[in-house]
Amino acid sequence: MPEHASRRPEGHPLPALPQQRQTGPRSESAELTTEERRAFEELVRRLGDGAL
């Protein structure tokens, strides 16, 4: 290792990197209208059939 490179202890965070979250993002949901739900179901069917 070159002299100018410093060794950091295992697991020591690098100062240039932001702290990472330990959990995933919170869950979100939205209510769909009957028409939106039907359109979504049709899209899922088409994707499942390979039609798109």
The first five atom37 places (N, CA, C, CB, O) and aatype in JSON, in Angstrom:
{
  "aatype": [12, 14, 6, 8, 0, 15, 1, 1, 14, 6, 7, 8, 14, 10, 14, 0, 10, 14, 5, 5, 1, 5, 16, 7, 14, 1, 15, 6, 15, 0, 6, 10, 16, 16, 6, 6, 1, 1, 0, 13, 6, 6, 10, 19, 1, 1, 10, 7, 3, 7, 0, 10],
  "atom_mask": [
    [1, 1, 1, 1, 1],
    [1, 1, 1, 1, 1],
    [1, 1, 1, 1, 1],
    [1, 1, 1, 1, 1],
    [1, 1, 1, 1, 1],
    [1, 1, 1, 1, 1],
    [1, 1, 1, 1, 1],
    [1, 1, 1, 1, 1],
    [1, 1, 1, 1, 1],
    [1, 1, 1, 1, 1],
    [1, 1, 1, 0, 1],
    [1, 1, 1, 1, 1],
    [1, 1, 1, 1, 1],
    [1, 1, 1, 1, 1],
    [1, 1, 1, 1, 1],
    [1, 1, 1, 1, 1],
    [1, 1, 1, 1, 1],
    [1, 1, 1, 1, 1],
    [1, 1, 1, 1, 1],
    [1, 1, 1, 1, 1],
    [1, 1, 1, 1, 1],
    [1, 1, 1, 1, 1],
    [1, 1, 1, 1, 1],
    [1, 1, 1, 0, 1],
    [1, 1, 1, 1, 1],
    [1, 1, 1, 1, 1],
    [1, 1, 1, 1, 1],
    [1, 1, 1, 1, 1],
    [1, 1, 1, 1, 1],
    [1, 1, 1, 1, 1],
    [1, 1, 1, 1, 1],
    [1, 1, 1, 1, 1],
    [1, 1, 1, 1, 1],
    [1, 1, 1, 1, 1],
    [1, 1, 1, 1, 1],
    [1, 1, 1, 1, 1],
    [1, 1, 1, 1, 1],
    [1, 1, 1, 1, 1],
    [1, 1, 1, 1, 1],
    [1, 1, 1, 1, 1],
    [1, 1, 1, 1, 1],
    [1, 1, 1, 1, 1],
    [1, 1, 1, 1, 1],
    [1, 1, 1, 1, 1],
    [1, 1, 1, 1, 1],
    [1, 1, 1, 1, 1],
    [1, 1, 1, 1, 1],
    [1, 1, 1, 0, 1],
    [1, 1, 1, 1, 1],
    [1, 1, 1, 0, 1],
    [1, 1, 1, 1, 1],
    [1, 1, 1, 1, 1]
  ],
  "atom_positions": [
    [[0.86, -1.18, 0.0], [0.0, 0.0, 0.0], [0.9, 1.24, 0.0], [-0.97, 0.0, 1.24], [1.88, 1.28, 0.74]],
    [[0.59, 2.26, -0.82], [1.42, 3.48, -0.84], [1.4, 4.17, 0.52], [0.91, 4.45, -1.94], [0.47, 4.02, 1.31]],
    [[2.46, 4.93, 0.76], [2.58, 5.62, 2.05], [1.44, 6.6, 2.31], [3.9, 6.36, 2.11], [1.02, 6.76, 3.45]],
    [[0.94, 7.25, 1.25], [-0.09, 8.28, 1.45], [-1.47, 7.67, 1.72], [-0.17, 9.18, 0.23], [-2.37, 8.38, 2.18]],
    [[-1.65, 6.41, 1.45], [-2.95, 5.77, 1.7], [-3.02, 5.34, 3.17], [-3.16, 4.53, 0.76], [-2.1, 4.72, 3.7]],
    [[-4.13, 5.69, 3.8], [-4.28, 5.29, 5.2], [-5.13, 4.04, 5.29], [-4.92, 6.44, 6.04], [-6.03, 3.82, 4.48]],
    [[-4.82, 3.21, 6.26], [-5.61, 2.01, 6.51], [-6.66, 2.34, 7.56], [-4.71, 0.81, 6.96], [-6.35, 2.95, 8.58]],
    [[-7.88, 1.93, 7.3], [-8.97, 2.16, 8.25], [-9.33, 0.82, 8.88], [-10.21, 2.81, 7.55], [-9.29, -0.22, 8.22]],
    [[-9.69, 0.84, 10.16], [-10.13, -0.41, 10.79], [-11.35, -0.98, 10.06], [-10.46, -0.17, 12.29], [-12.15, -0.22, 9.5]],
    [[-11.49, -2.29, 10.07], [-12.62, -2.96, 9.43], [-13.93, -2.39, 9.95], [-12.57, -4.48, 9.66], [-14.1, -2.26, 11.17]],
    [[-14.86, -2.06, 9.06], [-16.17, -1.54, 9.46], [-16.19, -0.06, 9.78], [0.0, 0.0, 0.0], [-17.25, 0.47, 10.12]],
    [[-15.07, 0.63, 9.67], [-15.01, 2.06, 9.96], [-15.57, 2.82, 8.76], [-13.55, 2.52, 10.27], [-15.1, 2.62, 7.64]],
    [[-16.58, 3.69, 8.96], [-17.18, 4.39, 7.83], [-16.21, 5.39, 7.2], [-18.45, 5.12, 8.27], [-15.39, 6.0, 7.88]],
    [[-16.31, 5.53, 5.9], [-15.5, 6.53, 5.2], [-16.17, 7.89, 5.35], [-15.33, 6.15, 3.69], [-17.39, 7.99, 5.2]],
    [[-15.42, 8.95, 5.63], [-16.02, 10.25, 5.87], [-16.72, 10.85, 4.65], [-14.96, 11.2, 6.35], [-17.6, 11.7, 4.82]],
    [[-16.36, 10.44, 3.43], [-16.97, 11.01, 2.23], [-18.3, 10.35, 1.87], [-16.01, 10.88, 1.07], [-19.02, 10.85, 1.02]],
    [[-18.63, 9.23, 2.5], [-19.86, 8.53, 2.18], [-20.93, 8.84, 3.22], [-19.61, 7.02, 2.1], [-20.65, 8.83, 4.42]],
    [[-22.17, 9.11, 2.78], [-23.24, 9.38, 3.75], [-23.61, 8.12, 4.52], [-24.49, 9.93, 3.04], [-23.41, 7.0, 4.04]],
    [[-24.13, 8.3, 5.71], [-24.57, 7.18, 6.54], [-25.7, 6.45, 5.81], [-25.04, 7.67, 7.95], [-26.62, 7.1, 5.32]],
    [[-25.64, 5.13, 5.74], [-26.66, 4.35, 5.07], [-27.77, 3.97, 6.04], [-26.05, 3.09, 4.45], [-27.53, 3.74, 7.22]],
    [[-29.0, 3.92, 5.52], [-30.14, 3.5, 6.33], [-30.07, 2.02, 6.59], [-31.46, 3.87, 5.66], [-29.62, 1.25, 5.73]],
    [[-30.5, 1.6, 7.76], [-30.49, 0.19, 8.11], [-31.81, -0.49, 7.76], [-30.19, 0.03, 9.59], [-31.89, -1.72, 7.79]],
    [[-32.84, 0.28, 7.43], [-34.13, -0.27, 7.08], [-34.55, 0.27, 5.71], [-35.19, 0.07, 8.15], [-33.99, 1.26, 5.24]],
    [[-35.51, -0.38, 5.09], [-36.02, 0.08, 3.8], [-36.93, 1.27, 3.96], [0.0, 0.0, 0.0], [-37.25, 1.67, 5.08]],
    [[-37.35, 1.85, 2.85], [-38.26, 3.0, 2.92], [-39.62, 2.58, 3.48], [-38.43, 3.63, 1.52], [-40.0, 1.41, 3.4]],
    [[-40.34, 3.53, 4.04], [-41.65, 3.22, 4.58], [-42.6, 2.88, 3.43], [-42.21, 4.41, 5.42], [-42.41, 3.33, 2.3]],
    [[-43.58, 2.1, 3.73], [-44.54, 1.66, 2.73], [-45.55, 2.77, 2.44], [-45.27, 0.39, 3.19], [-45.97, 3.49, 3.34]],
    [[-45.93, 2.9, 1.16], [-46.93, 3.87, 0.77], [-48.03, 3.16, 0.0], [-46.3, 5.01, -0.09], [-47.79, 2.11, -0.61]],
    [[-49.21, 3.71, 0.02], [-50.31, 3.13, -0.74], [-51.23, 4.24, -1.23], [-51.1, 2.1, 0.13], [-51.2, 5.36, -0.72]],
    [[-52.03, 3.91, -2.23], [-53.01, 4.84, -2.77], [-54.26, 4.07, -3.13], [-52.45, 5.61, -4.0], [-54.19, 2.95, -3.64]],
    [[-55.4, 4.66, -2.87], [-56.67, 4.04, -3.25], [-56.89, 4.26, -4.73], [-57.84, 4.63, -2.42], [-56.7, 5.36, -5.24]],
    [[-57.3, 3.2, -5.44], [-57.59, 3.29, -6.86], [-59.09, 3.33, -7.09], [-56.96, 2.12, -7.62], [-59.86, 2.71, -6.37]],
    [[-59.48, 4.07, -8.12], [-60.89, 4.05, -8.52], [-61.15, 2.71, -9.2], [-61.25, 5.25, -9.47], [-60.21, 1.99, -9.55]],
    [[-62.4, 2.38, -9.38], [-62.76, 1.13, -10.06], [-62.15, 1.1, -11.46], [-64.31, 0.97, -10.14], [-61.63, 0.07, -11.89]],
    [[-62.19, 2.2, -12.16], [-61.63, 2.28, -13.52], [-60.11, 2.09, -13.49], [-61.98, 3.64, -14.17], [-59.57, 1.38, -14.34]],
    [[-59.44, 2.7, -12.54], [-57.98, 2.53, -12.42], [-57.62, 1.09, -12.09], [-57.41, 3.48, -11.35], [-56.65, 0.54, -12.62]],
    [[-58.4, 0.48, -11.21], [-58.14, -0.91, -10.83], [-58.29, -1.83, -12.04], [-59.09, -1.36, -9.7], [-57.46, -2.72, -12.25]],
    [[-59.33, -1.63, -12.83], [-59.53, -2.45, -14.04], [-58.39, -2.26, -15.03], [-60.87, -2.1, -14.71], [-57.9, -3.22, -15.61]],
    [[-57.96, -1.01, -15.21], [-56.86, -0.73, -16.13], [-55.58, -1.41, -15.65], [-56.63, 0.79, -16.27], [-54.82, -1.96, -16.45]],
    [[-55.34, -1.37, -14.36], [-54.15, -2.02, -13.8], [-54.23, -3.53, -13.98], [-54.0, -1.67, -12.3], [-53.24, -4.17, -14.34]],
    [[-55.4, -4.11, -13.73], [-55.57, -5.55, -13.91], [-55.32, -5.95, -15.36], [-56.96, -5.99, -13.48], [-54.7, -6.98, -15.63]],
    [[-55.81, -5.14, -16.3], [-55.58, -5.41, -17.72], [-54.09, -5.33, -18.05], [-56.37, -4.41, -18.59], [-53.58, -6.16, -18.81]],
    [[-53.4, -4.35, -17.5], [-51.96, -4.22, -17.72], [-51.21, -5.44, -17.21], [-51.42, -2.95, -17.04], [-50.33, -5.96, -17.89]],
    [[-51.57, -5.9, -16.02], [-50.94, -7.08, -15.44], [-51.18, -8.3, -16.33], [-51.46, -7.34, -14.01], [-50.27, -9.09, -16.56]],
    [[-52.43, -8.45, -16.82], [-52.74, -9.57, -17.72], [-51.88, -9.52, -18.98], [-54.23, -9.55, -18.11], [-51.34, -10.54, -19.41]],
    [[-51.76, -8.32, -19.57], [-50.97, -8.17, -20.81], [-49.5, -8.47, -20.56], [-51.12, -6.74, -21.38], [-48.85, -9.12, -21.37]],
    [[-48.99, -8.0, -19.44], [-47.58, -8.27, -19.13], [-47.37, -9.76, -18.92], [-47.13, -7.49, -17.89], [-46.35, -10.31, -19.34]],
    [[-48.32, -10.42, -18.28], [-48.22, -11.85, -18.03], [-48.28, -12.67, -19.31], [0.0, 0.0, 0.0], [-47.68, -13.73, -19.41]],
    [[-49.03, -12.15, -20.31], [-49.16, -12.84, -21.59], [-48.01, -12.5, -22.54], [-50.48, -12.49, -22.25], [-47.88, -13.11, -23.6]],
    [[-47.19, -11.52, -22.16], [-46.1, -11.08, -23.04], [-46.6, -10.26, -24.21], [0.0, 0.0, 0.0], [-45.93, -10.19, -25.24]],
    [[-47.78, -9.64, -24.07], [-48.39, -8.9, -25.16], [-47.81, -7.48, -25.32], [-49.87, -8.82, -24.94], [-48.05, -6.83, -26.34]],
    [[-47.06, -7.01, -24.35], [-46.52, -5.64, -24.47], [-45.12, -5.64, -25.0], [-46.55, -4.94, -23.14], [-44.52, -4.57, -25.16]]
  ]
}
